[in-house]
Amino acid sequence: MAASGDTGESDPLHAIQDALATFPADRIVLFTHSGPERRYREDIDASEVEERFGLPVDQAAVEQ
């Protein structure tokens, strides 16, 4: 299945909720920076996302 992206809500949990309203996802993938490169609102807790939305969550660090 193809993936696409769009801009939207600045709060990660609201953005995920909005995205899930548009298609039936089978998992959520979070991409965040690690260490000092971590940016505003990238402190999202994968277990909180999984509990809230009832989907498996993978988290990957973006290297720059």
PDB file as gemmi writes it, atoms N, CA and C in Angstrom:
CRYST1    1.000    1.000    1.000  90.00  90.00  90.00 P 1                      
ATOM      1  N   MET A   1       0.840  -1.175   0.000  1.00  0.00           N  
ATOM      2  CA  MET A   1       0.000   0.000   0.000  1.00  0.00           C  
ATOM      3  C   MET A   1       0.886   1.239   0.000  1.00  0.00           C  
ATOM      4  N   ALA A   2       0.516   2.221  -0.750  1.00  0.00           N  
ATOM      5  CA  ALA A   2       1.285   3.463  -0.852  1.00  0.00           C  
ATOM      6  C   ALA A   2       1.050   4.334   0.376  1.00  0.00           C  
ATOM      7  N   ALA A   3       2.021   5.148   0.694  1.00  0.00           N  
ATOM      8  CA  ALA A   3       1.907   6.089   1.809  1.00  0.00           C  
ATOM      9  C   ALA A   3       2.038   7.504   1.276  1.00  0.00           C  
ATOM     10  N   SER A   4       1.445   8.434   1.990  1.00  0.00           N  
ATOM     11  CA  SER A   4       1.569   9.837   1.613  1.00  0.00           C  
ATOM     12  C   SER A   4       1.578  10.676   2.874  1.00  0.00           C  
ATOM     13  N   GLY A   5       1.929  11.934   2.753  1.00  0.00           N  
ATOM     14  CA  GLY A   5       1.989  12.816   3.903  1.00  0.00           C  
ATOM     15  C   GLY A   5       1.298  14.129   3.612  1.00  0.00           C  
ATOM     16  N   ASP A   6       1.003  14.856   4.675  1.00  0.00           N  
ATOM     17  CA  ASP A   6       0.343  16.140   4.552  1.00  0.00           C  
ATOM     18  C   ASP A   6       0.645  16.922   5.819  1.00  0.00           C  
ATOM     19  N   THR A   7       0.475  18.225   5.767  1.00  0.00           N  
ATOM     20  CA  THR A   7       0.646  19.019   6.969  1.00  0.00           C  
ATOM     21  C   THR A   7      -0.693  19.156   7.663  1.00  0.00           C  
ATOM     22  N   GLY A   8      -0.655  19.362   8.967  1.00  0.00           N  
ATOM     23  CA  GLY A   8      -1.911  19.456   9.699  1.00  0.00           C  
ATOM     24  C   GLY A   8      -1.686  19.950  11.104  1.00  0.00           C  
ATOM     25  N   GLU A   9      -2.387  19.362  12.023  1.00  0.00           N  
ATOM     26  CA  GLU A   9      -2.374  19.733  13.432  1.00  0.00           C  
ATOM     27  C   GLU A   9      -0.951  19.690  13.992  1.00  0.00           C  
ATOM     28  N   SER A  10      -0.589  20.684  14.815  1.00  0.00           N  
ATOM     29  CA  SER A  10       0.763  20.716  15.382  1.00  0.00           C  
ATOM     30  C   SER A  10       0.928  19.765  16.563  1.00  0.00           C  
ATOM     31  N   ASP A  11      -0.148  19.429  17.255  1.00  0.00           N  
ATOM     32  CA  ASP A  11      -0.084  18.470  18.354  1.00  0.00           C  
ATOM     33  C   ASP A  11      -0.050  17.062  17.762  1.00  0.00           C  
ATOM     34  N   PRO A  12       0.989  16.285  18.056  1.00  0.00           N  
ATOM     35  CA  PRO A  12       1.125  14.959  17.439  1.00  0.00           C  
ATOM     36  C   PRO A  12      -0.081  14.036  17.645  1.00  0.00           C  
ATOM     37  N   LEU A  13      -0.662  14.020  18.834  1.00  0.00           N  
ATOM     38  CA  LEU A  13      -1.799  13.135  19.082  1.00  0.00           C  
ATOM     39  C   LEU A  13      -3.020  13.554  18.266  1.00  0.00           C  
ATOM     40  N   HIS A  14      -3.238  14.855  18.145  1.00  0.00           N  
ATOM     41  CA  HIS A  14      -4.344  15.330  17.313  1.00  0.00           C  
ATOM     42  C   HIS A  14      -4.075  15.057  15.839  1.00  0.00           C  
ATOM     43  N   ALA A  15      -2.826  15.209  15.421  1.00  0.00           N  
ATOM     44  CA  ALA A  15      -2.481  14.932  14.024  1.00  0.00           C  
ATOM     45  C   ALA A  15      -2.716  13.461  13.688  1.00  0.00           C  
ATOM     46  N   ILE A  16      -2.353  12.572  14.603  1.00  0.00           N  
ATOM     47  CA  ILE A  16      -2.584  11.138  14.387  1.00  0.00           C  
ATOM     48  C   ILE A  16      -4.080  10.857  14.318  1.00  0.00           C  
ATOM     49  N   GLN A  17      -4.833  11.437  15.236  1.00  0.00           N  
ATOM     50  CA  GLN A  17      -6.287  11.242  15.237  1.00  0.00           C  
ATOM     51  C   GLN A  17      -6.892  11.713  13.915  1.00  0.00           C  
ATOM     52  N   ASP A  18      -6.476  12.876  13.436  1.00  0.00           N  
ATOM     53  CA  ASP A  18      -6.983  13.400  12.169  1.00  0.00           C  
ATOM     54  C   ASP A  18      -6.637  12.471  11.009  1.00  0.00           C  
ATOM     55  N   ALA A  19      -5.406  11.973  11.006  1.00  0.00           N  
ATOM     56  CA  ALA A  19      -4.972  11.083   9.918  1.00  0.00           C  
ATOM     57  C   ALA A  19      -5.748   9.769   9.938  1.00  0.00           C  
ATOM     58  N   LEU A  20      -5.986   9.230  11.124  1.00  0.00           N  
ATOM     59  CA  LEU A  20      -6.697   7.954  11.225  1.00  0.00           C  
ATOM     60  C   LEU A  20      -8.160   8.070  10.788  1.00  0.00           C  
ATOM     61  N   ALA A  21      -8.686   9.280  10.780  1.00  0.00           N  
ATOM     62  CA  ALA A  21     -10.058   9.486  10.316  1.00  0.00           C  
ATOM     63  C   ALA A  21     -10.154   9.387   8.795  1.00  0.00           C  
ATOM     64  N   THR A  22      -8.999   9.412   8.110  1.00  0.00           N  
ATOM     65  CA  THR A  22      -9.022   9.424   6.643  1.00  0.00           C  
ATOM     66  C   THR A  22      -8.765   8.060   6.014  1.00  0.00           C  
ATOM     67  N   PHE A  23      -8.267   7.085   6.787  1.00  0.00           N  
ATOM     68  CA  PHE A  23      -8.004   5.749   6.236  1.00  0.00           C  
ATOM     69  C   PHE A  23      -7.841   4.736   7.357  1.00  0.00           C  
ATOM     70  N   PRO A  24      -8.052   3.452   7.062  1.00  0.00           N  
ATOM     71  CA  PRO A  24      -7.953   2.402   8.087  1.00  0.00           C  
ATOM     72  C   PRO A  24      -6.511   1.904   8.258  1.00  0.00           C  
ATOM     73  N   ALA A  25      -5.743   2.567   9.074  1.00  0.00           N  
ATOM     74  CA  ALA A  25      -4.342   2.191   9.290  1.00  0.00           C  
ATOM     75  C   ALA A  25      -4.248   0.889  10.070  1.00  0.00           C  
ATOM     76  N   ASP A  26      -3.163   0.130   9.821  1.00  0.00           N  
ATOM     77  CA  ASP A  26      -2.930  -1.077  10.612  1.00  0.00           C  
ATOM     78  C   ASP A  26      -1.764  -0.906  11.571  1.00  0.00           C  
ATOM     79  N   ARG A  27      -1.081   0.244  11.492  1.00  0.00           N  
ATOM     80  CA  ARG A  27      -0.018   0.575  12.436  1.00  0.00           C  
ATOM     81  C   ARG A  27       0.314   2.045  12.307  1.00  0.00           C  
ATOM     82  N   ILE A  28       1.008   2.569  13.316  1.00  0.00           N  
ATOM     83  CA  ILE A  28       1.450   3.961  13.330  1.00  0.00           C  
ATOM     84  C   ILE A  28       2.965   3.964  13.408  1.00  0.00           C  
ATOM     85  N   VAL A  29       3.600   4.789  12.588  1.00  0.00           N  
ATOM     86  CA  VAL A  29       5.055   4.920  12.614  1.00  0.00           C  
ATOM     87  C   VAL A  29       5.396   6.361  12.995  1.00  0.00           C  
ATOM     88  N   LEU A  30       6.187   6.518  14.044  1.00  0.00           N  
ATOM     89  CA  LEU A  30       6.624   7.830  14.516  1.00  0.00           C  
ATOM     90  C   LEU A  30       8.082   8.039  14.132  1.00  0.00           C  
ATOM     91  N   PHE A  31       8.381   9.121  13.466  1.00  0.00           N  
ATOM     92  CA  PHE A  31       9.756   9.478  13.131  1.00  0.00           C  
ATOM     93  C   PHE A  31      10.136  10.694  13.960  1.00  0.00           C  
ATOM     94  N   THR A  32      11.197  10.567  14.758  1.00  0.00           N  
ATOM     95  CA  THR A  32      11.651  11.670  15.606  1.00  0.00           C  
ATOM     96  C   THR A  32      13.166  11.771  15.525  1.00  0.00           C  
ATOM     97  N   HIS A  33      13.671  12.956  15.838  1.00  0.00           N  
ATOM     98  CA  HIS A  33      15.116  13.151  15.918  1.00  0.00           C  
ATOM     99  C   HIS A  33      15.600  12.648  17.269  1.00  0.00           C  
ATOM    100  N   SER A  34      16.841  12.270  17.352  1.00  0.00           N  
ATOM    101  CA  SER A  34      17.382  11.790  18.622  1.00  0.00           C  
ATOM    102  C   SER A  34      18.364  12.802  19.202  1.00  0.00           C  
ATOM    103  N   GLY A  35      18.600  12.677  20.493  1.00  0.00           N  
ATOM    104  CA  GLY A  35      19.584  13.498  21.181  1.00  0.00           C  
ATOM    105  C   GLY A  35      19.341  14.982  21.040  1.00  0.00           C  
ATOM    106  N   PRO A  36      20.415  15.753  20.815  1.00  0.00           N  
ATOM    107  CA  PRO A  36      20.283  17.214  20.753  1.00  0.00           C  
ATOM    108  C   PRO A  36      19.516  17.711  19.521  1.00  0.00           C  
ATOM    109  N   GLU A  37      19.304  16.837  18.569  1.00  0.00           N  
ATOM    110  CA  GLU A  37      18.544  17.207  17.370  1.00  0.00           C  
ATOM    111  C   GLU A  37      17.035  17.129  17.597  1.00  0.00           C  
ATOM    112  N   ARG A  38      16.627  16.566  18.753  1.00  0.00           N  
ATOM    113  CA  ARG A  38      15.198  16.424  19.060  1.00  0.00           C  
ATOM    114  C   ARG A  38      14.549  17.801  19.066  1.00  0.00           C  
ATOM    115  N   ARG A  39      13.408  17.892  18.440  1.00  0.00           N  
ATOM    116  CA  ARG A  39      12.727  19.166  18.276  1.00  0.00           C  
ATOM    117  C   ARG A  39      11.461  19.252  19.116  1.00  0.00           C  
ATOM    118  N   TYR A  40      10.883  20.412  19.125  1.00  0.00           N  
ATOM    119  CA  TYR A  40       9.634  20.693  19.833  1.00  0.00           C  
ATOM    120  C   TYR A  40       8.575  19.663  19.473  1.00  0.00           C  
ATOM    121  N   ARG A  41       7.943  19.093  20.478  1.00  0.00           N  
ATOM    122  CA  ARG A  41       6.860  18.110  20.359  1.00  0.00           C  
ATOM    123  C   ARG A  41       7.312  16.750  19.828  1.00  0.00           C  
ATOM    124  N   GLU A  42       8.597  16.470  19.850  1.00  0.00           N  
ATOM    125  CA  GLU A  42       9.071  15.148  19.449  1.00  0.00           C  
ATOM    126  C   GLU A  42       9.274  14.231  20.658  1.00  0.00           C  
ATOM    127  N   ASP A  43       8.777  14.645  21.805  1.00  0.00           N  
ATOM    128  CA  ASP A  43       8.912  13.820  23.011  1.00  0.00           C  
ATOM    129  C   ASP A  43       7.699  12.908  23.188  1.00  0.00           C  
ATOM    130  N   ILE A  44       7.043  12.583  22.106  1.00  0.00           N  
ATOM    131  CA  ILE A  44       5.830  11.759  22.128  1.00  0.00           C  
ATOM    132  C   ILE A  44       6.161  10.342  22.621  1.00  0.00           C  
ATOM    133  N   ASP A  45       5.301   9.813  23.450  1.00  0.00           N  
ATOM    134  CA  ASP A  45       5.484   8.488  24.047  1.00  0.00           C  
ATOM    135  C   ASP A  45       4.750   7.446  23.203  1.00  0.00           C  
ATOM    136  N   ALA A  46       5.491   6.543  22.584  1.00  0.00           N  
ATOM    137  CA  ALA A  46       4.908   5.536  21.701  1.00  0.00           C  
ATOM    138  C   ALA A  46       3.877   4.667  22.427  1.00  0.00           C  
ATOM    139  N   SER A  47       4.113   4.354  23.688  1.00  0.00           N  
ATOM    140  CA  SER A  47       3.153   3.517  24.421  1.00  0.00           C  
ATOM    141  C   SER A  47       1.839   4.262  24.656  1.00  0.00           C  
ATOM    142  N   GLU A  48       1.908   5.565  24.855  1.00  0.00           N  
ATOM    143  CA  GLU A  48       0.695   6.375  25.009  1.00  0.00           C  
ATOM    144  C   GLU A  48      -0.107   6.383  23.702  1.00  0.00           C  
ATOM    145  N   VAL A  49       0.592   6.495  22.580  1.00  0.00           N  
ATOM    146  CA  VAL A  49      -0.065   6.492  21.272  1.00  0.00           C  
ATOM    147  C   VAL A  49      -0.736   5.138  21.040  1.00  0.00           C  
ATOM    148  N   GLU A  50      -0.015   4.069  21.342  1.00  0.00           N  
ATOM    149  CA  GLU A  50      -0.564   2.727  21.156  1.00  0.00           C  
ATOM    150  C   GLU A  50      -1.811   2.504  22.018  1.00  0.00           C  
ATOM    151  N   GLU A  51      -1.752   2.940  23.266  1.00  0.00           N  
ATOM    152  CA  GLU A  51      -2.885   2.780  24.163  1.00  0.00           C  
ATOM    153  C   GLU A  51      -4.083   3.605  23.697  1.00  0.00           C  
ATOM    154  N   ARG A  52      -3.832   4.819  23.272  1.00  0.00           N  
ATOM    155  CA  ARG A  52      -4.926   5.706  22.876  1.00  0.00           C  
ATOM    156  C   ARG A  52      -5.630   5.255  21.601  1.00  0.00           C  
ATOM    157  N   PHE A  53      -4.846   4.766  20.619  1.00  0.00           N  
ATOM    158  CA  PHE A  53      -5.433   4.458  19.317  1.00  0.00           C  
ATOM    159  C   PHE A  53      -5.603   2.961  19.056  1.00  0.00           C  
ATOM    160  N   GLY A  54      -5.070   2.122  19.932  1.00  0.00           N  
ATOM    161  CA  GLY A  54      -5.272   0.687  19.798  1.00  0.00           C  
ATOM    162  C   GLY A  54      -4.594   0.076  18.582  1.00  0.00           C  
ATOM    163  N   LEU A  55      -3.500   0.676  18.150  1.00  0.00           N  
ATOM    164  CA  LEU A  55      -2.737   0.172  17.004  1.00  0.00           C  
ATOM    165  C   LEU A  55      -1.278  -0.002  17.413  1.00  0.00           C  
ATOM    166  N   PRO A  56      -0.569  -0.952  16.793  1.00  0.00           N  
ATOM    167  CA  PRO A  56       0.855  -1.073  17.073  1.00  0.00           C  
ATOM    168  C   PRO A  56       1.588   0.181  16.622  1.00  0.00           C  
ATOM    169  N   VAL A  57       2.612   0.568  17.382  1.00  0.00           N  
ATOM    170  CA  VAL A  57       3.372   1.781  17.093  1.00  0.00           C  
ATOM    171  C   VAL A  57       4.848   1.439  16.961  1.00  0.00           C  
ATOM    172  N   ASP A  58       5.458   1.872  15.875  1.00  0.00           N  
ATOM    173  CA  ASP A  58       6.904   1.774  15.684  1.00  0.00           C  
ATOM    174  C   ASP A  58       7.470   3.167  15.764  1.00  0.00           C  
ATOM    175  N   GLN A  59       8.645   3.311  16.374  1.00  0.00           N  
ATOM    176  CA  GLN A  59       9.292   4.614  16.468  1.00  0.00           C  
ATOM    177  C   GLN A  59      10.690   4.504  15.905  1.00  0.00           C  
ATOM    178  N   ALA A  60      11.041   5.424  15.025  1.00  0.00           N  
ATOM    179  CA  ALA A  60      12.354   5.410  14.384  1.00  0.00           C  
ATOM    180  C   ALA A  60      13.014   6.758  14.525  1.00  0.00           C  
ATOM    181  N   ALA A  61      14.312   6.763  14.769  1.00  0.00           N  
ATOM    182  CA  ALA A  61      15.080   7.998  14.883  1.00  0.00           C  
ATOM    183  C   ALA A  61      15.552   8.435  13.499  1.00  0.00           C  
ATOM    184  N   VAL A  62      15.414   9.732  13.244  1.00  0.00           N  
ATOM    185  CA  VAL A  62      15.869  10.323  11.993  1.00  0.00           C  
ATOM    186  C   VAL A  62      17.292  10.810  12.201  1.00  0.00           C  
ATOM    187  N   GLU A  63      18.194  10.384  11.346  1.00  0.00           N  
ATOM    188  CA  GLU A  63      19.591  10.827  11.413  1.00  0.00           C  
ATOM    189  C   GLU A  63      19.803  11.993  10.455  1.00  0.00           C  
ATOM    190  N   GLN A  64      20.534  13.027  10.901  1.00  0.00           N  
ATOM    191  CA  GLN A  64      20.829  14.150  10.018  1.00  0.00           C  
ATOM    192  C   GLN A  64      22.306  14.271   9.822  1.00  0.00           C  
TER     193      GLN A  64                                                      
END                                                                             
